[in-house]
């Protein structure tokens, strides 16, 4: 995509591609061996307990002898693309038996009349 040996400068190439110039120079850091081992353990535990979140997995890892924080577990889970399975609220789906209230068209077009002030002006 970006050719550093091209006659056009890297800045102009990045601008033409629609990306930031810093993106061209970015090199992702490799994952450490300790994180890879933790990710293997998290994956194994997640297959066994798919409902376990970061807090529960941290406790399970501690029981297996790996002392690691909840936020580290959460970060690794996000990097791996896994999350706990649990029932989520269905806030946008109406129940079949409930009545749906639509706005009244006549009320919105009605004139607003002020009540009399009992002879006061």
Secondary structure by P-SEA (a helix, b strand, c coil): cccccccccaaaaaaaaccccccccbbbbcccaaaaaaaaaaaaaaaacccccaaaaaaaaaaacccccaaaaaaaaaaacccccccccccccccccbbbbccccccccbbbbbccccccc
